[in-house]
Structure formats: C-alpha cells, structure tokens
Amino acid sequence: MSANATVANAAVIPAARQAQGHRIRLFAFYAAAIALILALTVYGFNYYTLDAAQRPLSPKHVLLKPSGSIGVKLGMLGLLMFLIIFLYPLRKRWAWLGKQGSPRHWLDIHVMLGLSAPLIIAFHASFKFRGVAGMAFWIMSAVALSGVVGRYLYGQIPRSLSAAEMSFKESQELQAQLTQQLSRQKVISPEHLTPLFRLPSKEQVDQLQILVALAYMFLLDCARPLHIARLRWRVLSASAIVLTLGGLLHSGNRELENTIAVARQQATLSKRILFLSRSQQVFHLWHVVHRPFSYSFAVLAVIHIGVVLLLGYM
C-alpha cells in the first residue's frame, strides 16, 4: 500500500467512526423525543380531548394546563430546544462555535429539534392556540415543515465526508470511480442495472419549473428502493425474498449488498449532478423563505414569554 493510500485511510476511518457515533446519538435523541411525546399522549389523552369549559374539572388540569407543573416544564423544554436550534445559524457567525463539530451533524440536530419542538410546545399550550402564542405556534410549524424541505435540498448537493460542497469536477470523478467498480462486479448484469440509472436529459431538467424539478427529484428518490428491490429479486431465492420483505431489506448476501451499495451511490450521485443547478436554485430560494419565518417566530416567542412573566401567569 502506498503512503498516500495509508494517509487517506487514516483520515477516512476516524471520519467514519465519527459519523457512526453521530447516527447513534441522533437515533437516541429521536427515540427520547418520540418516547416523551407518546407518554404525554397516553397520559393526557383524556384531558386534551376535553372542551375548554370541562378542563378545569379534570384532576389533571393543575398538571397539564400551560401554567401547570408539567405544562410549565414543557414550555421551558420547548424554549431550551429553540435556543439550541438558533445556535445553528449563529455558528456561521461565531468562529469558535463554527469549529465545533461537523456542519452536517449540526444540521441533523437542528432538524431533529425543529421537528420535535412544535409538538412539545403544542402539549405545553394544551393544544389551545390563541393570540400571540397561537400565531407563534403556526409560524413555528411552518418553519418546521420548511426545515424538512431544506434538509432534503441540502442532501441533494454532493458533499464530501467533511460536509464541504464538492465541485462539479470532483462529483464527476467520484461518479467515474463508482462506474469502474460496477463494471468489475459479476453479481448483477448491466441490463438489470439500467432502470436504476434511468434519468431525464439535462435539456428536459433545465426546462422544468423549480417546484416541478423538486417534485421530480423526490419521486426519483422514492422509486429507487423499488428498483433495488427488483435487483435483489433477480439474485435471491424465494425464501430470501420473503425474509427481506420483497427485497426492500438488507439480504445478508455480502457480495450482492456491496454491489447494491455502489449502484445506489452511483444512481444517487448521477441524479444529484443532473439536478445540481436546480437544487442550488431552490436551496437559495428556500433560505429567503425560511429565515424571515424563523426570526418572526423568535420575536413572537419573546413577546409571549414577556407577557407571561409580566402578568404573573407563572
């Protein structure tokens, strides 16, 4: 092995371990958020489904109302989550914060909190959205939904392990390497791989409207698991196809799964290169929409907290 290859491997292994650790932490965060939401749903279902006039008669009212002992804690948790959420844009302006962790990992946490916080705030408000607090909640929900779109768009722009955006040339070089790897495999015939790589022409993509291009990308991503399942059908036995739920799950056949991993990566990269200019256009447009909603929510949240403190609702 050459010295350059040794150095490259030494750099890749820690990055892979870091990525695996991040996935575990992210899974734990999502599991904790889901568990909390399920627990609140089960415990408070017979309270949250009551009319506003009947709620004060419930023994759970002193706990689950917005100013109740549980309600207040949920409000504080939601506030803490949003303070962490706003660290993501701040890290681009604070050099010391920008050096902490990977941008992609920060974004994953940002999205996870952005999805969880509106639900926590909804339980804090006991699903009654009025006045400034109600306006803030609906804006917050719009921010969360737009954040999901933004995370998807971020993933459509080819990036290296360090999360730095790859140049068009680097993307093409990686695509050529993947093509070479596929040409050497003997598990799946080339004609069976063709549907996985079927894409529109660049001229067709350039003529698409921005939102239509976004929908087209999403449909291609949805169709890819079905194409991969068909590849497994052609190799696996009938019993293995049943065990993999029709080829949708990992088969345990190392050679087949290695080939599928390379084919999936190449198909994904080819689509991203083809739609790169449109993805960047939509991503820039998304920033124009997402930021004002985020800032307006922050202002309304501060007003709501100020009113609560001044009027002594705590």
C-alpha positions as CSV (number, residue, x, y, z in Angstrom):
1,M,0.0,0.0,0.0
2,S,1.3,3.4,-0.9
3,A,2.0,6.2,1.6
4,N,-0.8,8.3,0.1
5,A,-3.3,5.5,0.4
6,T,-2.2,4.9,4.0
7,V,-2.8,8.6,4.8
8,A,-6.2,8.6,3.0
9,N,-7.3,5.5,5.0
10,A,-6.1,7.1,8.3
11,A,-8.3,10.1,7.5
12,V,-11.3,8.2,6.4
13,I,-11.5,5.8,9.4
14,P,-11.9,8.4,12.1
15,A,-14.5,10.3,9.9
16,A,-16.5,7.0,9.5
17,R,-16.3,6.4,13.3
18,Q,-17.5,10.0,14.0
19,A,-20.4,9.5,11.5
20,Q,-21.4,6.3,13.2
21,G,-21.3,7.9,16.6
22,H,-23.4,10.8,15.3
23,R,-26.0,8.4,13.9
24,I,-26.3,6.6,17.3
25,R,-26.7,9.9,19.2
26,L,-29.2,11.2,16.6
27,F,-31.2,7.9,17.0
28,A,-31.1,8.3,20.8
29,F,-32.4,11.9,20.5
30,Y,-35.3,10.9,18.2
31,A,-36.1,7.9,20.4
32,A,-36.2,10.1,23.5
33,A,-38.4,12.7,21.8
34,I,-40.8,10.0,20.5
35,A,-41.0,8.4,23.9
36,L,-41.8,11.7,25.6
37,I,-44.5,12.6,23.1
38,L,-46.1,9.1,23.3
39,A,-46.0,9.3,27.2
40,L,-47.7,12.7,27.1
41,T,-50.3,11.5,24.6
42,V,-51.2,8.4,26.6
43,Y,-51.2,10.2,30.0
44,G,-53.0,13.4,28.8
45,F,-55.4,12.0,26.1
46,N,-58.5,12.2,28.3
47,Y,-57.6,15.7,29.3
48,Y,-56.6,17.2,25.9
49,T,-59.8,15.8,24.3
50,L,-62.0,17.7,26.8
51,D,-63.7,21.0,25.9
52,A,-62.1,24.2,27.4
53,A,-65.0,24.5,29.8
54,Q,-64.6,21.0,31.1
55,R,-60.8,21.0,31.6
56,P,-60.8,22.8,35.0
57,L,-62.9,20.0,36.4
58,S,-60.3,17.4,35.4
59,P,-57.8,16.3,38.2
60,K,-55.1,16.6,35.6
61,H,-55.8,20.3,34.9
62,V,-53.3,21.5,37.6
63,L,-50.6,19.5,35.9
64,L,-51.2,19.8,32.2
65,K,-52.6,23.4,31.7
66,P,-50.0,25.8,30.3
67,S,-49.2,27.2,33.7
68,G,-49.4,23.8,35.4
69,S,-46.4,22.0,36.9
70,I,-46.0,19.8,33.8
71,G,-47.2,22.4,31.3
72,V,-44.6,25.0,32.5
73,K,-41.8,22.4,32.3
74,L,-42.8,21.6,28.8
75,G,-42.7,25.3,27.9
76,M,-39.2,25.6,29.4
77,L,-38.1,22.5,27.5
78,G,-39.5,23.9,24.2
79,L,-37.7,27.2,24.9
80,L,-34.5,25.4,25.5
81,M,-34.9,23.4,22.3
82,F,-35.4,26.6,20.3
83,L,-32.4,28.3,21.9
84,I,-30.3,25.3,20.7
85,I,-32.0,25.5,17.3
86,F,-30.9,29.1,16.9
87,L,-27.3,28.1,17.6
88,Y,-27.1,26.6,14.1
89,P,-27.3,30.0,12.2
90,L,-25.1,31.6,14.9
91,R,-22.3,29.1,14.3
92,K,-21.8,30.6,10.9
93,R,-21.0,34.0,12.5
94,W,-19.1,32.9,15.6
95,A,-15.7,31.4,14.6
96,W,-15.2,29.5,17.9
97,L,-18.7,27.9,17.6
98,G,-18.2,27.1,13.9
99,K,-15.2,24.9,14.8
100,Q,-17.3,22.6,17.0
101,G,-18.5,19.5,15.1
102,S,-19.5,18.9,11.5
103,P,-21.9,21.2,9.7
104,R,-23.9,18.2,8.6
105,H,-24.2,16.9,12.2
106,W,-25.3,20.3,13.4
107,L,-27.9,20.4,10.6
108,D,-29.2,16.9,11.6
109,I,-29.7,18.1,15.3
110,H,-31.2,21.4,14.0
111,V,-33.8,19.4,12.0
112,M,-34.5,17.0,14.8
113,L,-35.2,19.8,17.3
114,G,-37.1,21.7,14.7
115,L,-39.5,18.7,14.3
116,S,-39.8,17.9,18.0
117,A,-40.1,21.4,19.4
118,P,-43.5,22.3,17.8
119,L,-45.0,19.1,19.3
120,I,-43.6,19.9,22.8
121,I,-45.0,23.4,22.6
122,A,-48.4,22.1,21.4
123,F,-48.5,20.0,24.6
124,H,-47.4,23.0,26.7
125,A,-50.3,25.0,25.2
126,S,-52.6,22.0,25.8
127,F,-53.5,22.3,22.1
128,K,-55.2,25.7,22.6
129,F,-53.6,28.2,20.2
130,R,-54.9,31.8,20.8
131,G,-53.4,35.3,20.4
132,V,-49.7,35.9,20.1
133,A,-48.9,32.3,21.3
134,G,-51.1,30.8,18.7
135,M,-49.7,32.9,16.0
136,A,-46.2,31.9,17.1
137,F,-47.1,28.2,17.1
138,W,-48.4,28.3,13.5
139,I,-45.3,30.2,12.3
140,M,-43.2,27.7,14.2
141,S,-45.0,24.8,12.4
142,A,-44.4,26.5,9.1
143,V,-40.7,26.8,10.0
144,A,-40.5,23.1,10.9
145,L,-42.1,22.0,7.6
146,S,-39.9,24.2,5.6
147,G,-36.9,22.8,7.6
148,V,-37.7,19.3,6.3
149,V,-37.7,20.6,2.7
150,G,-34.4,22.4,3.4
151,R,-32.8,19.3,4.8
152,Y,-33.8,17.4,1.7
153,L,-32.4,20.1,-0.6
154,Y,-29.1,20.2,1.4
155,G,-28.8,16.4,0.8
156,Q,-29.2,16.9,-3.0
157,I,-25.9,18.9,-3.3
158,P,-23.0,16.5,-3.5
159,R,-20.7,16.8,-0.4
160,S,-17.6,15.1,0.9
161,L,-17.2,13.4,4.3
162,S,-16.3,16.7,5.8
163,A,-19.7,18.1,4.6
164,A,-17.9,20.6,2.3
165,E,-19.7,21.0,-1.0
166,M,-18.0,19.1,-3.8
167,S,-17.1,20.7,-7.1
168,F,-18.7,19.5,-10.3
169,K,-15.4,18.0,-11.3
170,E,-15.0,16.1,-8.0
171,S,-18.5,14.8,-8.4
172,Q,-17.8,13.6,-11.9
173,E,-14.5,11.9,-10.7
174,L,-16.4,10.1,-8.0
175,Q,-19.0,9.0,-10.5
176,A,-16.3,7.6,-12.7
177,Q,-14.8,5.6,-9.8
178,L,-18.2,4.1,-9.0
179,T,-18.8,3.2,-12.6
180,Q,-15.5,1.4,-12.7
181,Q,-16.4,-0.5,-9.5
182,L,-19.8,-1.6,-11.0
183,S,-18.1,-2.7,-14.3
184,R,-16.0,-5.2,-12.3
185,Q,-18.8,-6.9,-10.4
186,K,-20.3,-10.1,-11.6
187,V,-23.4,-10.4,-9.4
188,I,-25.9,-8.3,-11.4
189,S,-26.0,-8.0,-15.2
190,P,-25.6,-4.5,-16.6
191,E,-29.0,-4.6,-18.3
192,H,-30.7,-5.2,-15.0
193,L,-29.0,-2.2,-13.5
194,T,-30.3,0.1,-16.3
195,P,-33.7,1.1,-14.7
196,L,-31.8,2.3,-11.6
197,F,-29.9,4.8,-13.7
198,R,-32.7,5.9,-16.0
199,L,-32.9,9.7,-15.8
200,P,-34.3,12.6,-17.9
201,S,-31.9,14.5,-20.2
202,K,-30.2,17.7,-19.0
203,E,-32.3,19.7,-21.5
204,Q,-35.5,18.3,-20.0
205,V,-34.4,19.1,-16.5
206,D,-33.4,22.7,-17.5
207,Q,-36.9,23.2,-18.8
208,L,-38.7,22.1,-15.6
209,Q,-40.1,24.7,-13.3
210,I,-38.4,24.9,-9.9
211,L,-41.1,23.2,-7.9
212,V,-41.7,20.6,-10.6
213,A,-37.9,19.8,-10.5
214,L,-38.1,19.4,-6.7
215,A,-41.1,17.0,-7.1
216,Y,-39.3,15.1,-9.8
217,M,-36.2,14.6,-7.6
218,F,-38.3,13.4,-4.7
219,L,-40.1,10.9,-7.0
220,L,-36.8,9.5,-8.2
221,D,-35.7,9.0,-4.6
222,C,-38.9,7.3,-3.8
223,A,-38.6,5.0,-6.8
224,R,-35.0,4.0,-6.1
225,P,-35.8,1.5,-3.3
226,L,-38.2,-0.3,-5.6
227,H,-35.6,-0.6,-8.3
228,I,-33.1,-2.0,-5.8
229,A,-35.7,-4.5,-4.5
230,R,-36.1,-5.8,-8.1
231,L,-32.3,-6.3,-8.2
232,R,-32.5,-8.5,-5.1
233,W,-35.3,-10.5,-6.7
234,R,-33.0,-11.5,-9.6
235,V,-30.4,-12.9,-7.2
236,L,-32.1,-14.1,-4.1
237,S,-34.1,-17.3,-3.5
238,A,-37.8,-17.2,-3.0
239,S,-37.4,-17.7,0.8
240,A,-34.8,-14.9,1.0
241,I,-37.1,-12.6,-0.9
242,V,-39.8,-13.2,1.7
243,L,-37.4,-12.6,4.6
244,T,-36.3,-9.3,3.0
245,L,-39.9,-8.1,2.6
246,G,-39.8,-8.4,-1.2
247,G,-36.2,-7.2,-1.4
248,L,-36.7,-4.0,0.5
249,L,-34.4,-5.1,3.4
250,H,-30.8,-6.0,3.6
251,S,-30.3,-9.6,2.4
252,G,-27.1,-10.6,4.3
253,N,-25.5,-11.6,0.9
254,R,-22.3,-9.6,1.3
255,E,-21.3,-9.6,-2.4
256,L,-24.9,-8.6,-3.5
257,E,-25.2,-5.9,-0.9
258,N,-21.8,-4.4,-1.7
259,T,-22.8,-4.2,-5.4
260,I,-26.2,-2.7,-4.5
261,A,-24.5,-0.1,-2.2
262,V,-22.2,1.0,-5.1
263,A,-25.1,1.1,-7.5
264,R,-27.3,3.1,-5.1
265,Q,-24.5,5.6,-4.5
266,Q,-23.9,6.0,-8.2
267,A,-27.6,6.4,-9.0
268,T,-28.0,9.0,-6.3
269,L,-24.9,10.9,-7.3
270,S,-25.9,10.8,-11.0
271,K,-29.3,12.3,-10.1
272,R,-27.7,15.0,-7.9
273,I,-25.2,16.0,-10.6
274,L,-28.1,16.2,-13.1
275,F,-30.3,18.3,-10.9
276,L,-27.4,20.3,-9.2
277,S,-28.2,23.7,-10.7
278,R,-31.9,23.3,-9.9
279,S,-31.2,22.1,-6.4
280,Q,-29.0,25.2,-5.7
281,Q,-31.7,27.5,-7.1
282,V,-34.4,26.0,-4.9
283,F,-32.0,26.0,-1.9
284,H,-31.2,29.7,-2.3
285,L,-35.0,30.4,-2.6
286,W,-35.7,28.3,0.5
287,H,-33.3,30.5,2.5
288,V,-35.3,33.6,1.5
289,V,-38.5,32.0,2.9
290,H,-37.1,30.1,5.9
291,R,-35.2,32.8,7.7
292,P,-37.9,35.5,7.9
293,F,-40.3,32.9,9.4
294,S,-37.7,31.9,11.9
295,Y,-36.9,35.4,13.0
296,S,-40.6,36.4,13.2
297,F,-41.3,33.3,15.4
298,A,-38.4,34.3,17.7
299,V,-39.9,37.8,18.1
300,L,-43.4,36.4,18.9
301,A,-41.9,33.9,21.3
302,V,-40.1,36.6,23.2
303,I,-43.4,38.7,23.4
304,H,-45.3,35.7,24.7
305,I,-42.7,34.9,27.4
306,G,-42.6,38.6,28.4
307,V,-46.4,38.8,28.7
308,V,-46.5,35.6,30.8
309,L,-43.8,37.0,33.2
310,L,-45.3,40.5,33.4
311,L,-48.8,39.2,34.1
312,G,-47.7,36.7,36.6
313,Y,-49.1,33.6,34.9
314,M,-46.2,31.6,36.3
